[in-house]
Amino acid sequence: MKVSFHGHAIVKVETNGKTILFDPFITGNELTDLKVADVKPDVIILTHGHNDHIGDTVELAKKHDALVIGIAEIAVYLGNQGVRTHGMSIGGAYEFDFGTVKLTPAFHGTGFNTADGQIIYLGMPAGVLLTVEGKTIYHAGDTAVYSDMKLIGERHPIDLAFLPIGDNFTMGPDDAALAAKFLQAKQVVPIHYNTFPVIKQDPNKFIDILEAKNGLVMEPGDAIDL
């Protein structure tokens, strides 16, 4: 399978002829290499309801009849807009035709800002364990470090973990390094940094402080075979 990073929290997984897209914040994201017109997802997985994670989900899902997976409240909200959805809750797992998705806790906020200035609450934020082709990818979403990440690592051997390092809204590099230790992932990639001035970070410094020396900085568009 091919796994690529596309700026902010966008991760793409290409497996068994399907394209799975996490948090497709493309329009307005100056760091991404993607263009909405060129992206053709079969599945979209959302970690939470903030605008910089839902992003272009509705347009992409309607255009390509993509299945959108996320917390139950997000699924209802997007389903009411004509999007095909599958709602889940924290701790739940479901086996799809492409693989298994399980939602984990994430300590963060959630809510979609509408054009008229209203905030729509969209359920709890989540991390995502995606298991396909015998490999497990962990997208932590937006979160602080928390001790139960040890349990996630013990229960689910993780091949590749995407962890936010931007600080201010999520854990910063030091806490993310501790999260990496808790998770015991074979490889760790930093995400959710440098998109806005308040989350400016040097990802290489994060890599340097990883105890297991198992970090990889991926620039937007970089891909690895897993």
Secondary structure, DSSP 4 states (H G I P E B T S, - for coil): -EEEE-STT-EEEEETTEEEEES---TT-TT----GGG---SEEE-S---HHHHTTHHHHHHHHTPEEEEEHHHHHHHHTTT--EEEE-TT-EEE-SS-EEEEEE--S---EEPTTS-EE-----EEEEEEETTEEEEE--S----TTHHHHHHHS--SEEEEE---SSS--HHHHHHHHHHHT-S-EEEES-SSSGGG---HHHHHHH-TT--B----TT-EEE-
